[in-house]
């Protein structure tokens, strides 16, 4: 196992601090029981990672403590920003905050400004990676038939005697009894 400390940008008021850098991370984060209800309308099987080609204006969800709210004012998602979409719903890649073209509830009377939401802090994160190990076939136990002693067979050929003598006697082990009978 290799551990490495990397810095990832964390945006204030993120639903998922550090967001998601790829589709696997996004699906995993959106399935987290703590925030799963916020992404209930997303079809995770259809989720795709996309870069915006144009700016879009709309409302964005954000986390305040352990509650999730929506902005009352529209914000701009800039061209080039990574988002995750199922074709209907959009979440920002950098924080997994959701986007809506229409106003949403609940809102807070004093919400963070767009400028505050757009200034990241670099946070150290520990990344674990596991080297790829070769896959070997499992070592199977020896079949019972190979453990059973056998007596070699000497072919009998008329008029010949085996080299070195005449007869072959198999060795049969004598196993003494391991229980005792009372003597009467």
C-alpha positions, 0 to 999 in steps of 0.5 A: 500500500502506498500513501501519498498526501495530495492537495485538493481544492475545497470550496466553502459550503460544499455538499461534498468537500473536495467534490469528485474528480471522476465518475466513480468518485461522484457516484460513491459520494452521491450514494453516501447516506448523509447526502443521498436524499439530496441526489435522490432525483439523479439517475446514477446509472446514467451519470456522465462527466461533462465540461461546460462549453458555455456559461450557465446561470442558475441557482445552486445548492450549498451546505450550511452546517448539517443542512442543505439550502439553495441560493436565492440569487442566480450564480454563474457556472463558467465554461470549462467547469466540470459537472456531472449530469444524468441528462436532466440534473446537474451537480458541480464537480468541484463540490457536488452542489446541485444546479437548477435553472429555477429557484428552489427551496429552502433558502437562507436569508443571509446566503454566501455570495458568489465570490465566497462560493468561488474561492477554494482553500487547498486542503491536504488529503491522504490518498491510498493506492494499492499496487497491482498484484499478479493474480495466481491460480489458487494452489489446490490440495493434492487429490486423495487418490494420490495420497493412497499407497499403491503396490507396483505391478510387475508384469509376468512374462513367461520364462523370465525371472525379475532381475535380482531374485524372484518374488515381490512382497508388498509391505502392509503396515501392521497397525496396533490396536489403540483401545484396550479390552478388559481381560476376563 
